[in-house]
Amino acid sequence: MPVSNFDGETFVAFMDISGFKELMKKDNRAWEALNSFYSLGYMVLGDRTTNIVSSKVEGIFVSDCGILFVNSNGTAIEKLNLLLKKVMEINKGMLSRDFMLTTSIAYGHFKYQNRIEFEGIEKNAVYGGAYLDAYADAEIGNPHIQPGQCRIVKNKLPQEVVTEIETARDGIFEKIEKEREHYYFYWNVSRKTEIEDFKSNYRDSYRLKYQGMLKALKGN
């Protein structure tokens, strides 16, 4: 599926398969994760029948990572809305296959250029602060992003986006909550009222994991 050249201000999402190194130790699970990730990206972002990009969100998938960006002339609010819908679809699809992703989203300048060096060799160039900010948040962001989480870097967000997120009462933006330097997008809930229950259950899962480690160390 061809990806269009782009040079401008937009939202970029850096997606990563959680626990991929561990999956590589389990027979075909790593291959299954990659196959699911790539096929979902193809289905969600493109038109499978014509092989032409049908949405305004495009993506580059390499190894266990994906870079999604909005190629649209719409407003920043419209661009984020488009991107979140695609991120939600891909996350839900992976979850249905028992895989989790992490997703970091940032706003700023982004440039993608499909460059052909010579026949048979293709080189793609990705530049821009939005990509670097999303990648850095995924790799070294504080706090460290956890499996299944999707968050938006607050720094450099247009004011109209901040206002829209913080005043939303319905739609996809109502699933976003501010936490320190990020806005967390709870893609797995149906409505805002479900967020607190999910957060509690998610924290409990880590507590139970810690208790399991204690039992193993004690030989119980």
CYANA upper distance limits for C-alpha pairs under 8 A (distance plus 0.5 A):
  1 MET  CA     42 TYR  CA      7.96
  1 MET  CA     46 GLY  CA      7.76
  1 MET  CA     51 ASN  CA      6.26
  1 MET  CA     52 ILE  CA      7.15
  1 MET  CA     53 VAL  CA      7.61
  2 PRO  CA     51 ASN  CA      8.48
  2 PRO  CA     52 ILE  CA      7.76
  2 PRO  CA     53 VAL  CA      7.84
  3 VAL  CA     53 VAL  CA      8.14
  3 VAL  CA     58 GLU  CA      6.94
  3 VAL  CA     59 GLY  CA      7.56
  3 VAL  CA     60 ILE  CA      8.09
  3 VAL  CA    114 ASN  CA      8.22
  4 SER  CA     58 GLU  CA      8.35
  4 SER  CA    112 TYR  CA      8.31
  4 SER  CA    113 GLN  CA      8.35
  4 SER  CA    114 ASN  CA      8.20
  5 ASN  CA    111 LYS  CA      8.08
  5 ASN  CA    112 TYR  CA      5.84
  5 ASN  CA    113 GLN  CA      5.44
  5 ASN  CA    114 ASN  CA      6.80
  6 PHE  CA     71 ASN  CA      7.39
  6 PHE  CA    110 PHE  CA      7.89
  6 PHE  CA    111 LYS  CA      5.84
  6 PHE  CA    112 TYR  CA      5.59
  6 PHE  CA    113 GLN  CA      7.21
  7 ASP  CA    109 HIS  CA      7.93
  7 ASP  CA    110 PHE  CA      6.32
  7 ASP  CA    111 LYS  CA      4.76
  7 ASP  CA    112 TYR  CA      7.00
  8 GLY  CA    109 HIS  CA      5.92
  8 GLY  CA    110 PHE  CA      6.13
  8 GLY  CA    111 LYS  CA      7.03
  9 GLU  CA    107 TYR  CA      7.75
  9 GLU  CA    108 GLY  CA      5.59
  9 GLU  CA    109 HIS  CA      4.87
  9 GLU  CA    110 PHE  CA      6.61
 10 THR  CA     69 PHE  CA      7.53
 10 THR  CA     70 VAL  CA      6.60
 10 THR  CA     71 ASN  CA      8.05
 10 THR  CA     76 ALA  CA      7.63
 10 THR  CA     79 LYS  CA      7.63
 10 THR  CA    107 TYR  CA      6.19
 10 THR  CA    108 GLY  CA      6.17
 10 THR  CA    109 HIS  CA      6.86
 10 THR  CA    110 PHE  CA      7.11
 10 THR  CA    130 ALA  CA      8.10
 11 PHE  CA     69 PHE  CA      6.33
 11 PHE  CA     70 VAL  CA      6.50
 11 PHE  CA     76 ALA  CA      8.41
 11 PHE  CA     79 LYS  CA      7.29
 11 PHE  CA     80 LEU  CA      6.94
 11 PHE  CA     83 LEU  CA      7.99
 11 PHE  CA    105 ILE  CA      7.30
 11 PHE  CA    106 ALA  CA      6.20
 11 PHE  CA    107 TYR  CA      4.96
 11 PHE  CA    108 GLY  CA      7.13
 11 PHE  CA    130 ALA  CA      7.38
 12 VAL  CA     67 ILE  CA      7.45
 12 VAL  CA     68 LEU  CA      6.12
 12 VAL  CA     69 PHE  CA      4.98
 12 VAL  CA     70 VAL  CA      7.45
 12 VAL  CA    105 ILE  CA      6.07
 12 VAL  CA    106 ALA  CA      6.02
 12 VAL  CA    107 TYR  CA      6.84
 12 VAL  CA    110 PHE  CA      8.19
 12 VAL  CA    130 ALA  CA      6.47
 12 VAL  CA    131 TYR  CA      6.46
 12 VAL  CA    134 ALA  CA      7.39
 13 ALA  CA     66 GLY  CA      8.42
 13 ALA  CA     67 ILE  CA      6.21
 13 ALA  CA     68 LEU  CA      5.51
 13 ALA  CA     69 PHE  CA      6.88
 13 ALA  CA     83 LEU  CA      8.39
 13 ALA  CA    103 THR  CA      6.91
 13 ALA  CA    104 SER  CA      6.04
 13 ALA  CA    105 ILE  CA      4.77
 13 ALA  CA    106 ALA  CA      7.11
 13 ALA  CA    131 TYR  CA      8.03
 13 ALA  CA    134 ALA  CA      6.82
 14 PHE  CA     65 CYS  CA      7.68
 14 PHE  CA     66 GLY  CA      6.40
 14 PHE  CA     67 ILE  CA      5.36
 14 PHE  CA     68 LEU  CA      7.11
 14 PHE  CA    103 THR  CA      6.09
 14 PHE  CA    104 SER  CA      5.76
 14 PHE  CA    105 ILE  CA      6.88
 14 PHE  CA    131 TYR  CA      7.92
 14 PHE  CA    134 ALA  CA      6.22
 14 PHE  CA    135 TYR  CA      6.42
 14 PHE  CA    138 ALA  CA      7.72
 15 MET  CA     65 CYS  CA      5.99
 15 MET  CA     66 GLY  CA      5.42
 15 MET  CA     67 ILE  CA      6.83
 15 MET  CA     68 LEU  CA      8.36
 15 MET  CA    101 LEU  CA      7.03
 15 MET  CA    102 THR  CA      6.18
 15 MET  CA    103 THR  CA      4.98
 15 MET  CA    104 SER  CA      7.17
 16 ASP  CA     64 ASP  CA      6.35
 16 ASP  CA     65 CYS  CA      4.99
 16 ASP  CA     66 GLY  CA      6.95
 16 ASP  CA    101 LEU  CA      5.92
 16 ASP  CA    102 THR  CA      5.83
 16 ASP  CA    103 THR  CA      7.08
 17 ILE  CA     33 ALA  CA      8.14
 17 ILE  CA     64 ASP  CA      6.06
 17 ILE  CA     65 CYS  CA      7.09
 17 ILE  CA     99 PHE  CA      8.00
 17 ILE  CA    100 MET  CA      6.68
 17 ILE  CA    101 LEU  CA      5.08
 17 ILE  CA    102 THR  CA      7.10
 18 SER  CA     99 PHE  CA      8.00
 18 SER  CA    100 MET  CA      5.98
 18 SER  CA    101 LEU  CA      5.56
 18 SER  CA    102 THR  CA      6.82
 18 SER  CA    147 PRO  CA      6.10
 18 SER  CA    148 GLY  CA      8.19
 19 GLY  CA     23 LEU  CA      6.84
 20 PHE  CA     24 MET  CA      6.84
 20 PHE  CA     30 ALA  CA      7.03
 20 PHE  CA     64 ASP  CA      7.63
 21 LYS  CA     25 LYS  CA      7.65
 22 GLU  CA     26 LYS  CA      7.69
 23 LEU  CA     29 ARG  CA      5.99
 23 LEU  CA     30 ALA  CA      5.37
 24 MET  CA     28 ASN  CA      8.06
 24 MET  CA     29 ARG  CA      7.20
 24 MET  CA     30 ALA  CA      5.40
 24 MET  CA     31 TRP  CA      8.48
 25 LYS  CA     30 ALA  CA      8.47
 26 LYS  CA     30 ALA  CA      7.80
 28 ASN  CA     32 GLU  CA      6.64
 29 ARG  CA     33 ALA  CA      6.56
 30 ALA  CA     34 LEU  CA      6.77
 31 TRP  CA     35 ASN  CA      6.51
 32 GLU  CA     36 SER  CA      6.53
 33 ALA  CA     37 PHE  CA      6.56
 33 ALA  CA     99 PHE  CA      7.22
 34 LEU  CA     38 TYR  CA      6.54
 34 LEU  CA     63 SER  CA      7.88
 34 LEU  CA     64 ASP  CA      6.88
 35 ASN  CA     39 SER  CA      6.46
 36 SER  CA     40 LEU  CA      6.39
 36 SER  CA     94 MET  CA      7.26
 36 SER  CA     97 ARG  CA      8.19
 37 PHE  CA     41 GLY  CA      6.60
 37 PHE  CA     90 ILE  CA      8.23
 37 PHE  CA     94 MET  CA      7.36
 38 TYR  CA     42 TYR  CA      6.66
 38 TYR  CA     61 PHE  CA      7.41
 39 SER  CA     43 MET  CA      6.65
 40 LEU  CA     44 VAL  CA      6.35
 40 LEU  CA     90 ILE  CA      6.60
 40 LEU  CA     93 GLY  CA      7.37
 40 LEU  CA     94 MET  CA      8.32
 41 GLY  CA     45 LEU  CA      6.26
 41 GLY  CA     46 GLY  CA      8.30
 41 GLY  CA     59 GLY  CA      7.97
 41 GLY  CA     90 ILE  CA      7.18
 42 TYR  CA     46 GLY  CA      5.96
 42 TYR  CA     47 ASP  CA      8.38
 42 TYR  CA     48 ARG  CA      7.87
 43 MET  CA     47 ASP  CA      7.29
 43 MET  CA     48 ARG  CA      6.80
 44 VAL  CA     86 LYS  CA      7.12
 44 VAL  CA     89 GLU  CA      7.49
 44 VAL  CA     90 ILE  CA      7.45
 45 LEU  CA     53 VAL  CA      7.32
 45 LEU  CA     54 SER  CA      7.56
 45 LEU  CA     55 SER  CA      6.49
 45 LEU  CA     57 VAL  CA      6.81
 45 LEU  CA     58 GLU  CA      6.61
 45 LEU  CA     59 GLY  CA      7.79
 45 LEU  CA     86 LYS  CA      7.77
 46 GLY  CA     51 ASN  CA      7.35
 46 GLY  CA     52 ILE  CA      6.87
 46 GLY  CA     53 VAL  CA      5.10
 46 GLY  CA     54 SER  CA      5.79
 46 GLY  CA     55 SER  CA      6.99
 46 GLY  CA     58 GLU  CA      8.49
 47 ASP  CA     51 ASN  CA      6.05
 47 ASP  CA     52 ILE  CA      6.20
 47 ASP  CA     53 VAL  CA      6.41
 47 ASP  CA     54 SER  CA      5.92
 48 ARG  CA     52 ILE  CA      8.27
 53 VAL  CA     58 GLU  CA      7.93
 56 LYS  CA     70 VAL  CA      6.31
 56 LYS  CA     71 ASN  CA      5.73
 56 LYS  CA     72 SER  CA      6.27
 56 LYS  CA     82 LEU  CA      8.03
 57 VAL  CA     68 LEU  CA      7.18
 57 VAL  CA     69 PHE  CA      6.13
 57 VAL  CA     70 VAL  CA      4.93
 57 VAL  CA     71 ASN  CA      6.36
 57 VAL  CA     72 SER  CA      8.39
 57 VAL  CA     82 LEU  CA      7.52
 57 VAL  CA     83 LEU  CA      6.90
 57 VAL  CA     86 LYS  CA      8.04
 58 GLU  CA     68 LEU  CA      6.10
 58 GLU  CA     69 PHE  CA      6.04
 58 GLU  CA     70 VAL  CA      6.87
 58 GLU  CA     71 ASN  CA      7.36
 59 GLY  CA     66 GLY  CA      7.18
 59 GLY  CA     67 ILE  CA      5.91
 59 GLY  CA     68 LEU  CA      4.74
 59 GLY  CA     69 PHE  CA      6.84
 60 ILE  CA     66 GLY  CA      6.15
 60 ILE  CA     67 ILE  CA      5.67
 60 ILE  CA     68 LEU  CA      7.07
 61 PHE  CA     65 CYS  CA      6.38
 61 PHE  CA     66 GLY  CA      4.78
 61 PHE  CA     67 ILE  CA      6.88
 62 VAL  CA     66 GLY  CA      6.70
 67 ILE  CA    131 TYR  CA      8.49
 68 LEU  CA     83 LEU  CA      8.31
 69 PHE  CA     83 LEU  CA      7.83
 70 VAL  CA     79 LYS  CA      6.56
 70 VAL  CA     80 LEU  CA      8.49
 70 VAL  CA     82 LEU  CA      7.95
 70 VAL  CA     83 LEU  CA      7.00
 72 SER  CA     79 LYS  CA      7.48
 74 GLY  CA     78 GLU  CA      6.31
 74 GLY  CA     79 LYS  CA      6.76
 75 THR  CA     79 LYS  CA      6.70
 76 ALA  CA     80 LEU  CA      6.72
 76 ALA  CA    158 PRO  CA      7.80
 76 ALA  CA    160 GLU  CA      8.34
 76 ALA  CA    161 VAL  CA      7.19
 77 ILE  CA     81 ASN  CA      6.68
 77 ILE  CA    160 GLU  CA      7.75
 77 ILE  CA    161 VAL  CA      6.01
 77 ILE  CA    164 GLU  CA      8.04
 78 GLU  CA     82 LEU  CA      6.74
 79 LYS  CA     83 LEU  CA      6.76
 80 LEU  CA     84 LEU  CA      6.53
 81 ASN  CA     85 LYS  CA      6.86
 81 ASN  CA    172 ILE  CA      7.69
 81 ASN  CA    173 PHE  CA      8.20
 82 LEU  CA     86 LYS  CA      7.11
 83 LEU  CA     87 VAL  CA      6.62
 84 LEU  CA     88 MET  CA      6.47
 84 LEU  CA    172 ILE  CA      8.23
 85 LYS  CA     89 GLU  CA      6.79
 85 LYS  CA    172 ILE  CA      8.27
 86 LYS  CA     90 ILE  CA      6.76
 87 VAL  CA     91 ASN  CA      6.59
 87 VAL  CA    103 THR  CA      8.44
 88 MET  CA     92 LYS  CA      6.55
 88 MET  CA    187 TRP  CA      5.86
 88 MET  CA    188 ASN  CA      8.07
 89 GLU  CA     93 GLY  CA      6.62
 90 ILE  CA     94 MET  CA      6.68
 91 ASN  CA     95 LEU  CA      6.58
 91 ASN  CA    100 MET  CA      7.60
 91 ASN  CA    101 LEU  CA      7.04
 91 ASN  CA    148 GLY  CA      8.24
 91 ASN  CA    187 TRP  CA      8.34
 92 LYS  CA     96 SER  CA      6.71
 92 LYS  CA    188 ASN  CA      7.68
 93 GLY  CA     97 ARG  CA      7.23
 94 MET  CA     98 ASP  CA      6.94
 94 MET  CA     99 PHE  CA      5.62
 94 MET  CA    100 MET  CA      6.69
 94 MET  CA    101 LEU  CA      8.08
 95 LEU  CA     99 PHE  CA      5.60
 95 LEU  CA    100 MET  CA      6.29
100 MET  CA    147 PRO  CA      6.48
100 MET  CA    148 GLY  CA      5.71
101 LEU  CA    147 PRO  CA      6.42
101 LEU  CA    148 GLY  CA      5.59
101 LEU  CA    149 GLN  CA      7.72
102 THR  CA    138 ALA  CA      8.00
102 THR  CA    145 ILE  CA      7.42
102 THR  CA    146 GLN  CA      7.23
102 THR  CA    147 PRO  CA      5.99
102 THR  CA    148 GLY  CA      5.82
102 THR  CA    149 GLN  CA      5.76
102 THR  CA    150 CYS  CA      6.41
103 THR  CA    138 ALA  CA      7.63
103 THR  CA    148 GLY  CA      8.36
103 THR  CA    149 GLN  CA      6.89
103 THR  CA    150 CYS  CA      4.98
103 THR  CA    151 ARG  CA      6.91
104 SER  CA    134 ALA  CA      5.71
104 SER  CA    135 TYR  CA      7.66
104 SER  CA    137 ASP  CA      6.83
104 SER  CA    138 ALA  CA      6.14
104 SER  CA    150 CYS  CA      6.39
104 SER  CA    151 ARG  CA      5.75
104 SER  CA    152 ILE  CA      6.43
104 SER  CA    153 VAL  CA      7.79
105 ILE  CA    134 ALA  CA      5.76
105 ILE  CA    150 CYS  CA      8.22
105 ILE  CA    151 ARG  CA      6.67
105 ILE  CA    152 ILE  CA      5.07
105 ILE  CA    153 VAL  CA      6.62
106 ALA  CA    130 ALA  CA      5.77
106 ALA  CA    131 TYR  CA      7.65
106 ALA  CA    133 ASP  CA      6.54
106 ALA  CA    134 ALA  CA      5.58
106 ALA  CA    152 ILE  CA      6.40
106 ALA  CA    153 VAL  CA      5.77
106 ALA  CA    154 LYS  CA      8.26
106 ALA  CA    157 LEU  CA      8.29
107 TYR  CA    130 ALA  CA      5.58
107 TYR  CA    153 VAL  CA      8.28
107 TYR  CA    156 LYS  CA      6.92
107 TYR  CA    157 LEU  CA      6.48
108 GLY  CA    128 GLY  CA      7.96
108 GLY  CA    129 GLY  CA      6.37
108 GLY  CA    130 ALA  CA      4.95
108 GLY  CA    156 LYS  CA      7.44
108 GLY  CA    157 LEU  CA      8.44
109 HIS  CA    128 GLY  CA      5.65
109 HIS  CA    129 GLY  CA      6.04
109 HIS  CA    130 ALA  CA      6.05
110 PHE  CA    126 VAL  CA      8.15
110 PHE  CA    127 TYR  CA      6.39
110 PHE  CA    128 GLY  CA      4.79
110 PHE  CA    129 GLY  CA      7.02
110 PHE  CA    130 ALA  CA      6.29
110 PHE  CA    131 TYR  CA      7.05
111 LYS  CA    125 ALA  CA      8.42
111 LYS  CA    126 VAL  CA      6.33
111 LYS  CA    127 TYR  CA      5.50
111 LYS  CA    128 GLY  CA      6.32
112 TYR  CA    124 ASN  CA      7.93
112 TYR  CA    125 ALA  CA      6.29
112 TYR  CA    126 VAL  CA      5.25
112 TYR  CA    127 TYR  CA      6.98
113 GLN  CA    124 ASN  CA      6.46
113 GLN  CA    125 ALA  CA      5.67
113 GLN  CA    126 VAL  CA      7.16
114 ASN  CA    122 GLU  CA      8.31
114 ASN  CA    123 LYS  CA      7.09
114 ASN  CA    124 ASN  CA      5.23
114 ASN  CA    125 ALA  CA      6.94
115 ARG  CA    122 GLU  CA      6.92
115 ARG  CA    123 LYS  CA      5.82
115 ARG  CA    124 ASN  CA      6.12
115 ARG  CA    125 ALA  CA      7.64
116 ILE  CA    121 ILE  CA      7.14
116 ILE  CA    122 GLU  CA      5.31
116 ILE  CA    123 LYS  CA      6.45
117 GLU  CA    121 ILE  CA      6.59
117 GLU  CA    122 GLU  CA      6.52
117 GLU  CA    123 LYS  CA      7.13
118 PHE  CA    122 GLU  CA      7.79
126 VAL  CA    131 TYR  CA      8.45
127 TYR  CA    131 TYR  CA      7.42
127 TYR  CA    132 LEU  CA      8.42
128 GLY  CA    132 LEU  CA      7.00
129 GLY  CA    133 ASP  CA      6.40
130 ALA  CA    134 ALA  CA      6.66
131 TYR  CA    135 TYR  CA      6.53
132 LEU  CA    136 ALA  CA      6.43
133 ASP  CA    137 ASP  CA      6.57
133 ASP  CA    153 VAL  CA      8.28
134 ALA  CA    138 ALA  CA      6.80
134 ALA  CA    153 VAL  CA      7.90
135 TYR  CA    139 GLU  CA      6.74
136 ALA  CA    140 ILE  CA      6.09
136 ALA  CA    141 GLY  CA      6.84
137 ASP  CA    141 GLY  CA      4.49
137 ASP  CA    142 ASN  CA      8.03
137 ASP  CA    145 ILE  CA      8.47
137 ASP  CA    153 VAL  CA      8.02
138 ALA  CA    144 HIS  CA      8.10
138 ALA  CA    145 ILE  CA      6.95
139 GLU  CA    144 HIS  CA      8.24
140 ILE  CA    144 HIS  CA      7.14
141 GLY  CA    145 ILE  CA      7.48
145 ILE  CA    149 GLN  CA      7.05
149 GLN  CA    184 TYR  CA      8.02
149 GLN  CA    185 PHE  CA      8.09
149 GLN  CA    186 TYR  CA      8.04
150 CYS  CA    184 TYR  CA      6.48
150 CYS  CA    185 PHE  CA      5.93
150 CYS  CA    186 TYR  CA      7.57
150 CYS  CA    187 TRP  CA      8.15
151 ARG  CA    182 HIS  CA      6.72
151 ARG  CA    183 TYR  CA      6.00
151 ARG  CA    184 TYR  CA      4.73
151 ARG  CA    185 PHE  CA      6.06
152 ILE  CA    182 HIS  CA      5.97
152 ILE  CA    183 TYR  CA      5.50
152 ILE  CA    184 TYR  CA      6.78
152 ILE  CA    185 PHE  CA      7.98
153 VAL  CA    157 LEU  CA      8.22
153 VAL  CA    181 GLU  CA      7.09
153 VAL  CA    182 HIS  CA      5.43
153 VAL  CA    183 TYR  CA      7.19
154 LYS  CA    181 GLU  CA      6.18
154 LYS  CA    182 HIS  CA      5.63
154 LYS  CA    183 TYR  CA      7.07
155 ASN  CA    181 GLU  CA      7.93
157 LEU  CA    161 VAL  CA      7.11
157 LEU  CA    162 VAL  CA      7.26
158 PRO  CA    162 VAL  CA      7.13
159 GLN  CA    163 THR  CA      6.67
160 GLU  CA    164 GLU  CA      6.59
161 VAL  CA    165 ILE  CA      6.63
162 VAL  CA    166 GLU  CA      6.64
163 THR  CA    167 THR  CA      6.54
164 GLU  CA    168 ALA  CA      6.31
164 GLU  CA    173 PHE  CA      8.04
165 ILE  CA    173 PHE  CA      6.07
165 ILE  CA    174 GLU  CA      7.62
165 ILE  CA    176 ILE  CA      7.30
166 GLU  CA    177 GLU  CA      8.38
166 GLU  CA    178 LYS  CA      8.46
168 ALA  CA    173 PHE  CA      6.31
168 ALA  CA    174 GLU  CA      5.65
169 ARG  CA    173 PHE  CA      8.29
169 ARG  CA    174 GLU  CA      5.95
170 ASP  CA    174 GLU  CA      5.61
171 GLY  CA    175 LYS  CA      8.31
172 ILE  CA    176 ILE  CA      8.30
174 GLU  CA    191 ARG  CA      7.75
174 GLU  CA    192 LYS  CA      6.33
175 LYS  CA    185 PHE  CA      6.29
175 LYS  CA    186 TYR  CA      5.85
175 LYS  CA    187 TRP  CA      7.37
175 LYS  CA    189 VAL  CA      7.88
175 LYS  CA    191 ARG  CA      6.96
175 LYS  CA    192 LYS  CA      5.80
175 LYS  CA    195 ILE  CA      8.10
176 ILE  CA    183 TYR  CA      6.66
176 ILE  CA    184 TYR  CA      5.89
176 ILE  CA    185 PHE  CA      4.94
176 ILE  CA    186 TYR  CA      6.69
177 GLU  CA    183 TYR  CA      5.89
177 GLU  CA    184 TYR  CA      5.79
177 GLU  CA    185 PHE  CA      7.23
178 LYS  CA    182 HIS  CA      6.53
178 LYS  CA    183 TYR  CA      4.87
178 LYS  CA    184 TYR  CA      6.80
179 GLU  CA    183 TYR  CA      6.44
179 GLU  CA    184 TYR  CA      7.53
186 TYR  CA    195 ILE  CA      7.50
189 VAL  CA    194 GLU  CA      6.62
189 VAL  CA    195 ILE  CA      7.16
189 VAL  CA    198 PHE  CA      8.38
190 SER  CA    194 GLU  CA      7.61
191 ARG  CA    195 ILE  CA      7.99
194 GLU  CA    198 PHE  CA      6.86
195 ILE  CA    199 LYS  CA      6.65
196 GLU  CA    200 SER  CA      6.69
197 ASP  CA    201 ASN  CA      6.73
198 PHE  CA    202 TYR  CA      6.53
199 LYS  CA    203 ARG  CA      6.67
200 SER  CA    204 ASP  CA      6.71
201 ASN  CA    205 SER  CA      6.80
202 TYR  CA    206 TYR  CA      7.33
203 ARG  CA    207 ARG  CA      6.91
204 ASP  CA    208 LEU  CA      6.63
205 SER  CA    209 LYS  CA      6.72
206 TYR  CA    210 TYR  CA      6.74
207 ARG  CA    211 GLN  CA      6.79
208 LEU  CA    212 GLY  CA      6.66
209 LYS  CA    213 MET  CA      6.93
210 TYR  CA    214 LEU  CA      6.89
211 GLN  CA    215 LYS  CA      6.79
212 GLY  CA    216 ALA  CA      6.75
213 MET  CA    217 LEU  CA      6.71
214 LEU  CA    218 LYS  CA      6.64
215 LYS  CA    219 GLY  CA      6.52
215 LYS  CA    220 ASN  CA      5.52
216 ALA  CA    220 ASN  CA      6.58
